[in-house]
Structure formats: structure tokens, C-alpha cells
């Protein structure tokens, strides 16, 4: 049974789940969600796909699940990959939660405001405030990665696939790899994993579709 | 061995872990963190307690863990309580992640900006923007709770203890129980649990200490 993932290329949250699916070796296929034409705000999407009005949503047979971190946990339980062993399981979850709380949530919002809203609608004070918060988050991650190849343990886990969610995108949102050498090195480690793909190569939809 | 929880009363994120510890029946005690005098920003706290510079941090013997959702998972694994059964485990995690991403992260920040910063430093455009995001989150939660007593399944889980993290506090941040009848009813269910305590009764420190 092929797992379906409701997603679109611009969503770093969807990328986290898509990357875990792809690198785990599971059989999966994307279902394109037309976010930029309002699909996630429709009554149909809210009632039939996800009451939270978000991507990603995974469907595996009769099981439907949203939130990238929950999907990653499901993949880890199903394949034995990327979830950590023993106490490391909690460390993986800890970084997934930190990412959701402090990094991806702020990065995703800021990237949206800076790139996908008309210039006259951009809330500049919010963007500036968020960039201050992001700098604090990059500092925590960069410091943690000093002397490490991966966020938890000796190999890639869902902690890595969560924290990198928005960091490969080309659109500006206040992140420059060159300013964060440990993050830069770690992102290269992820890019070197066999089968790694950029978000715009892994999921359908990207900004050039709307150009 | 008594579990220690680094926390302070004003932290809704710490409350989520403290409430799960308290209601699970585990033996635990709070360790007061003097957040408002900068303790979480000190080099000592960052190196010895938590590199993320946050509360809560749980210490159980030689195991140290931060992030409320990870601590809740540890408590569920240790006690068999509040984590859900079978597929419900993923639903619990889904709502914990949604809360971290969309509800508590925004509520906690907005409450801080509105109540714990000097008036002249309050970034009003950020507060207004966040309140729009919070209204969307309250709508998702209120709709989900229609016809339900608990967020997942037939009894309280960590999903409830996560989503309620900031909703019992008296300080204004744009949440009025009376406007959200399903949330109001669900919060009353939580308050009716044997052993339930308000955050300022469960953890040391509250705004009157600084009055």
C-alpha cells in the first residue's frame, strides 16, 4: 500500500515528513495541495483532510495523521529508522519539539511574510521581531552542533529532518548558511545522505509555478 | 528517587510538565528558576541545566530532559498514563505538537509581551499580529472539542495538559473563556480532575512576588 502525503513544495513542515518518508525507503507518493489558491482554508479540506487546516497529512491505508513530528514518529515506529534508541528517543523528540516551537514555526512564518505576501501587506515590525527570535534559535542550534555531525547520536534522526525543514529554501527569511558554520556543516551532512532531495525536487509545487 | 522539575509559576510550558507529573502520582518537587532575574540566560544555566535556555527541565536520577512534550512522553512511558493507547498515541503527539507550534508558543509570547515587559517596550504590531494567529488556533481547538470531553479519546491525556498550558492564567493576552464555550467546558473538565492545581499553586513564583 503506497503511503500518501498531502503536501506542497514550499512547505518546510511537509518537507520534514517527505524527507523522512523518502530516506526511510517507504513507498510513498505526494498529493499536491493548492495552498496558494486557498485549498487548506476550504470547508472540504477542513472536514475531509485536516481540521487543523495544515499540511502535511499522511494517509497510510485507513490511518490518517497530521503534524510533521507525529508523522516522523509513525515512520520511525514502522521502519525502526530515525527515531533514536533508548534514551535517545527522548532527545530526538526534544529537538523535534524545540524546532516546532522555536525554529520552524518562526522561520516558516517569516519566510511566508517576506516572500509570499504582496509587498504592501508585509508587517515589517513582525518580520523584524521574528528575525530576532530566529537569531536566538540559530545560536542554540549552532552551539549544539559544535563537535557533532548530527543533532542526536551518531547518525541522522528525525531531529535533523525537523530542524532542517526550512533551511534549504532559497527564499530570504534571515538565514545565511555562511554566518553559521556548524549549521552549514551539518546541512552538508544531510545533503550527503544517499537519496537526499531538495524540497522543490521532493514535492510538487514551487514559486516558479506562480511566476 | 524524587523527580526534580526546574520551573517557575509564570511558565505555561513548565505547567504542562508539572501538571502531568502531579496527576500521574509520581513523586516530584519543583526547583525554582529565577527567570525574571535572568537565570535562564546565564552561562551556568546554559551549560549545566539546559543549552536551550528554557524551562521546564526534568531530572530523574541521572536522566535530564527538557521540552514539556518530551517530559510528558517520558511520564507516559514511565507510568502508563496520559499517553494514549495504540493509534491514539499519535493523536496525542499530534495535538502536543500543534499546541507547541500554533497555540502555546504564540500565547506564551503574547502574554509575556503584554504583561511582563515595561509598557514602553511593548511591540504593539507584534501583539496584534499574534492575537490574530491565536484566534485561528482557538477556533481549531473549540471546533475540535464540540461533542468531546477530552481532546483525544475518553479521558485526559498529555494533549489536554499541553493545550491548556497558558489558558488558566489570569493575565490578559487575548483569551476570554466566555467567548469559546467548548474550550470553557473542556477547561472545567480539567479543573475537575482529582488533584488538579492552578499553575500558581503548583509551581513556585508568581507576579505578586515582584509587585
Contacts between the chains, C-beta under 8 A, distances in Angstrom:
chain1	res1	chain2	res2	distance
A	51	B	140	6.5
A	51	B	143	6.6
A	51	B	144	5.9
A	52	B	98	5.9
A	52	B	102	7.7
A	52	B	140	5.6
A	53	B	140	7.1
A	63	B	87	6.4
A	65	B	90	5.4
A	65	B	91	7.9
A	65	B	94	6.5
A	66	B	94	6.1
A	67	B	93	7.3
A	67	B	94	4.5
A	67	B	97	4.3
A	67	B	98	5.8
A	67	B	101	7.6
A	68	B	97	7.7
A	69	B	93	6.9
A	69	B	97	4.6
A	70	B	90	5.2
A	70	B	93	4.6
A	70	B	94	4.3
A	70	B	97	5.9
A	73	B	90	6.7
A	73	B	93	5.9
A	74	B	90	5.8
A	87	B	63	6.4
A	90	B	65	5.4
A	90	B	70	5.2
A	90	B	73	6.8
A	90	B	74	5.8
A	91	B	65	7.9
A	93	B	67	7.3
A	93	B	69	6.9
A	93	B	70	4.5
A	93	B	73	5.9
A	94	B	65	6.5
A	94	B	66	6.1
A	94	B	67	4.4
A	94	B	70	4.2
A	96	B	97	7.8
A	97	B	67	4.3
A	97	B	68	7.7
A	97	B	69	4.6
A	97	B	70	5.9
A	97	B	96	7.8
A	97	B	97	7.1
A	97	B	100	5.6
A	98	B	52	5.9
A	98	B	67	5.8
A	100	B	97	5.6
A	100	B	100	4.8
A	100	B	101	4.6
A	100	B	105	7.9
A	101	B	67	7.7
A	101	B	100	4.6
A	101	B	101	7.0
A	101	B	104	7.9
A	101	B	105	5.0
A	102	B	52	7.7
A	102	B	105	7.7
A	104	B	101	7.9
A	105	B	100	7.9
A	105	B	101	5.0
A	105	B	102	7.7
A	105	B	105	6.0
A	123	B	125	6.1
A	123	B	129	5.7
A	125	B	123	6.1
A	125	B	125	4.0
A	125	B	126	6.1
A	126	B	125	6.1
A	126	B	126	5.5
A	126	B	129	4.7
A	129	B	123	5.7
A	129	B	126	4.7
A	140	B	51	6.5
A	140	B	52	5.6
A	140	B	53	7.1
A	143	B	51	6.6
A	144	B	51	5.9
